[in-house]
Amino acid sequence: MYLTALSATACAILYWAGVPHWYAIEMVLVAFFFGLPLYVIWLVRFGLAAGRGAVDGRVGRWVLPWIMQFTISKPSMEAYARTVTSQTNWVVSNM
């Protein structure tokens, strides 16, 4: 039941964010009145599971791919930034 409510809320917000006319106030209201209580329920359930010892060190593995992805792409991003700034300087100096 929780997953269904969370999925419905997320789908509504994603749909409203994807249409040409943003439903800004609707997204805020749905996030506040549906998303916030669902988040509180999740925190309580997570806290209860942690109290029973059902939560272990595997949580760090969820974060690791994003950290590694940033670390791997950082040199590429810096190389791209150097290329863009050198091209910008070339354009400005030739004007």
C-alpha positions in Angstrom: 0.0 0.0 0.0 2.9 2.4 0.8 4.6 1.7 -2.5 1.4 2.3 -4.4 0.8 5.7 -2.7 4.5 6.7 -3.2 4.4 5.7 -6.8 1.1 7.5 -7.5 2.5 10.7 -5.9 5.7 10.5 -7.8 3.9 9.8 -11.1 1.7 12.8 -10.6 4.6 15.1 -9.9 6.7 13.8 -12.8 3.7 14.1 -15.2 3.1 17.7 -14.1 6.8 18.5 -14.4 6.8 17.1 -17.9 3.9 18.9 -19.5 4.5 22.2 -21.4 2.6 24.2 -18.8 4.0 23.6 -15.3 1.5 22.9 -12.6 3.8 24.5 -10.0 1.3 25.0 -7.2 -0.2 21.6 -7.7 3.3 20.0 -7.5 4.0 21.8 -4.3 0.7 20.9 -2.7 0.9 17.3 -3.7 4.5 17.1 -2.5 3.6 18.7 0.8 0.3 17.0 1.6 1.2 13.5 0.2 4.9 13.4 -0.2 5.8 14.7 3.3 3.5 12.3 5.2 4.9 9.4 3.1 8.4 10.5 3.9 7.6 10.7 7.6 6.1 7.1 7.4 9.3 5.9 5.7 11.4 7.5 8.4 9.4 5.8 11.1 9.6 2.5 9.4 13.3 2.9 8.8 13.8 3.8 12.5 11.9 0.8 13.6 13.9 -1.5 11.3 17.1 0.0 12.6 16.0 -0.6 16.2 15.5 -4.3 15.4 18.9 -4.5 13.8 17.5 -5.1 10.3 19.6 -2.2 8.9 23.2 -2.9 8.3 26.2 -1.3 6.6 24.8 -2.0 3.1 23.3 1.6 3.0 26.8 2.9 2.0 26.6 0.8 -1.2 23.6 2.8 -2.4 25.6 6.0 -2.3 28.8 4.6 -3.8 27.7 4.5 -7.5 26.9 8.2 -7.5 30.2 9.1 -5.9 32.2 6.9 -8.3 30.3 8.3 -11.2 31.2 11.8 -10.2 34.9 10.8 -9.6 35.1 9.1 -13.0 33.5 12.0 -14.8 35.4 14.7 -13.0 38.6 14.6 -15.2 36.4 14.5 -18.3 34.4 17.5 -17.1 37.6 19.4 -16.3 39.0 18.6 -19.8 35.8 19.8 -21.4 35.8 23.0 -19.3 39.4 23.7 -20.5 38.4 23.2 -24.1 35.4 25.5 -23.8 37.4 28.3 -22.1 40.2 28.0 -24.7 37.7 28.2 -27.5 36.0 31.2 -25.9 39.4 33.0 -25.5 40.2 32.2 -29.2 36.8 33.6 -30.4 37.2 36.7 -28.2 40.8 37.4 -29.4 39.9 37.0 -33.1 37.0 39.5 -33.0 
